[in-house]
Amino acid sequence: MKNITLSADEDLIEKARALARSRKKTLNVVFREWLEHFVSDTGSAADYKSLMTRLHHVASGRRFTRDEMNER
C-alpha cells in the first residue's frame, strides 16, 4: 500500500474525522472507500437507481415533447 499526503482546511479535517468516527471508521478507511468508488466503473444500473433516488424531488413541471427532448 502506498502513502499519499493531502492538504485540507483544519476544521474540515476535524469534521471529517468526527463523521468517520460516528461511522466507526477511520478517516483513512473512509478515504480509501471513496477512492475505490471514484475510480470504479460508472454508469451502472445501481448508480442510475441511486441517482434517481437522490433526485426524486426534482420535477420539470410538465412532460416534454419529443422535439423538445431532442433539441441541441
C-alpha positions as CSV (number, residue, x, y, z in Angstrom):
1,M,0.0,0.0,0.0
2,K,1.3,3.4,-0.9
3,N,1.0,6.5,1.3
4,I,-0.1,9.9,0.0
5,T,-0.2,13.3,1.6
6,L,-3.2,15.6,1.2
7,S,-3.8,19.2,2.4
8,A,-7.2,20.5,3.6
9,D,-8.6,23.1,6.0
10,E,-8.1,22.1,9.6
11,D,-11.8,22.4,10.5
12,L,-12.8,20.4,7.5
13,I,-10.4,17.6,8.6
14,E,-11.8,17.6,12.1
15,K,-15.4,17.4,10.9
16,A,-14.5,14.6,8.5
17,R,-12.7,12.7,11.4
18,A,-15.8,13.1,13.6
19,L,-18.1,11.9,10.9
20,A,-15.8,8.9,10.2
21,R,-15.7,8.2,14.0
22,S,-19.5,8.2,14.1
23,R,-19.5,5.5,11.5
24,K,-16.9,3.5,13.5
25,K,-14.3,4.0,10.8
26,T,-11.0,6.0,10.5
27,L,-10.7,8.8,8.1
28,N,-8.1,6.7,6.2
29,V,-10.7,3.9,5.7
30,V,-13.4,6.4,4.6
31,F,-10.9,7.9,2.1
32,R,-9.9,4.5,0.7
33,E,-13.6,3.7,0.2
34,W,-14.2,7.0,-1.6
35,L,-11.1,6.4,-3.8
36,E,-12.3,3.0,-4.8
37,H,-15.8,4.4,-5.6
38,F,-14.2,7.3,-7.5
39,V,-12.2,5.0,-9.9
40,S,-14.9,2.3,-10.2
41,D,-16.9,1.9,-13.4
42,T,-19.6,4.5,-13.6
43,G,-22.9,4.2,-15.5
44,S,-24.1,1.0,-13.9
45,A,-27.8,0.4,-13.2
46,A,-27.2,0.7,-9.5
47,D,-25.6,4.1,-10.0
48,Y,-28.5,5.2,-12.1
49,K,-31.1,4.0,-9.5
50,S,-29.1,5.7,-6.7
51,L,-29.1,9.0,-8.6
52,M,-32.8,8.8,-9.4
53,T,-33.5,8.1,-5.7
54,R,-31.5,11.2,-4.7
55,L,-33.2,13.3,-7.3
56,H,-36.8,12.1,-6.6
57,H,-37.8,15.6,-5.5
58,V,-36.9,17.2,-8.9
59,A,-39.7,17.8,-11.3
60,S,-39.8,19.5,-14.6
61,G,-43.3,20.7,-14.1
62,R,-44.6,19.1,-17.3
63,R,-43.8,16.4,-19.9
64,F,-41.6,17.5,-22.7
65,T,-42.3,16.8,-26.3
66,R,-40.1,14.5,-28.4
67,D,-38.8,17.5,-30.3
68,E,-38.0,19.4,-27.1
69,M,-36.1,16.5,-25.6
70,N,-34.0,16.2,-28.8
71,E,-33.1,19.8,-29.2
72,R,-29.4,20.6,-29.1
